[in-house]
Amino acid sequence: MKRIFMMGLILLGAVYLMPFVTAGSSVSPDDPGTDVDTVPESIAEEIMNSGKNQSGDWDKDTKVTVLISGEVREMTLENYLPGVLAAEIPASFPDEALKAQAVAARTYVMYKKRLVELGSAPPESHKGAVLCDDPKHCKAYIDINAKAEELWGSKADEYVKKITDAVKATDGMAATYQNEPIAAVFHAASSPKTESAADVWGADTPYLKSVDSPGGEASPKYSATVEVPDTEFREKFLKKYPDAKLDAPINTWFKASIRSEAGGIISVEVGGVRVSGTVIREMFALNSTNFTLSFTENTITFHTTGYGHGVGLSQYGARQMALDGKTWEDIIKWYYQGVTITKEG
Ligand SMILES: [Zn+2]
């Protein structure tokens, strides 16, 4: 099992999660997240051989360095996590869903910290910090006190309290696997099963398997379409894959798609070149890899289901589970199967 865990670490070194609040602070309900950095295999080997995590320290006073608006700040988890929640999940969600999100975010921070501790240097763009606030790279963060009014208007006080309470109520709690904090990735809405890390990133990870996840339809972005003119498709695709043959009629370009059990495109042949669904998703800013296609003479339309990479905790799924009376522990243990909730100390 350790080897499987290691594989997870190799490919899930830095999965980023798009926030639902953009840098300009305009609020949209949710956003997708994907991307994977890789951790050098030597580091993964080190983790595998390092035995138990000895530090095990993730209570409210634990410090983490974060690059925020270009400056490295050292923050306690107590101060940092509410700003992550405010940026990553609608504050209107039920309390148990917010608590599950708090535990996932705390766990993810500790996971990143652990990788650095074991020798995996953060990217240069971080200026030495463990995490940054770039939604395209790490975790979104907003200064909850400065932005509350702007974000939530008359509900500002209520929502600040909801979010800080969710962080406080789960203080010191993290999800662990073999005594290590897990790569607690999350996304907005599944379609309607979550994806496995193996299908999306090629990293078989024991706690990131596909599970049923109802409630995604409540996301306003659950179903969407993106129309791409053939000229734009050719330009973008050929730039990255110059060997692709895109001269034939447009409706013959896509062939032999392979889908995951959850419905996402694992890979598909485009003009004779096999690419992953994630590549297509990123190239054309699709909400998910779970898409079908329709064509006119000069356009391709992607019809997507779900929002986000689909791996790990689904925020709308957590919302549904909370509405159905489940606790944050139930939610965490459902989306990250086989994990233990470990209290620091
Ligand atoms: Zn970053």
Boltz pocket constraint, residues with backbone or C-beta under 6 A from the ligand:
constraints:
  - pocket:
      binder: B
      contacts: [[A, 126], [A, 130], [A, 131], [A, 132], [A, 133], [A, 134], [A, 137], [A, 138], [A, 139]]
      max_distance: 6.0
